[in-house]
Amino acid sequence: MVLDKVGLTGLLDLGICPRLEELHLTAPALISLKLCGCGLLRTLVMDCPRLTTLNATFCANMDNACLAAVPAACPMLHSLSLAYCSTAVPALVPELRRTRALTSLDLSYTEVERLDSLLRGCAALTSLRLSACKSLEDAALAPLLEPTCARQLRELDVSYCPLSTAALRQLLAAGRRLTVLNLSACVNVTEALFPDLSAELPPAPLPA
């Protein structure tokens, strides 16, 4: 499907269009695009310089090259959701360092392994969701220990991730800047981590 010179200035919602396999979109003023649930969508070519939000959750057949081109096509992107996009996401991650304005990223249920360039390049990132990323390496989040890396990050979801005890300790050590840390269903969360948690969390405010 070719949508040329679309005049919309707000949201274009094409979610759950079961026959949509190819989309070429030129929309100079478009702010938000929803493609969630377009399970057959393989080709996505965009010229959307003002796009700030892209939701492509459950677009599991997206071509690697198309995803990798998203940051260059949408330099003002603030929020990106690619949950359940499976194997296509790893090709995109190194390119996300181009999206300097990115604040919210959801890569849950994908095959992402490394995040070094992402965490070091996306200085504005405040929310990162990695739930059930079974291929996530222990070293993937190590850059969070660097004092100048991802300084704005406040919310981190690594629920259902196979992180080792050592990696979880690193997260807790880096957790002083976080306001939300989701470790649900992480099998290596044990009582041995509790002293680390109590040491890193700020004291609760006294009741008025």
Helices and strands as residue ranges (DSSP letters): E 2-3, E 11-13, E 22-26, E 32-34, E 43-47, E 53-55, H 64-68, H 70-73, E 79-81, H 89-92, G 93-98, E 104-106, H 116-121, E 127-129, G 138-145, E 155-157, H 165-173, G 175-177, E 180-182, G 191-193, H 194-200
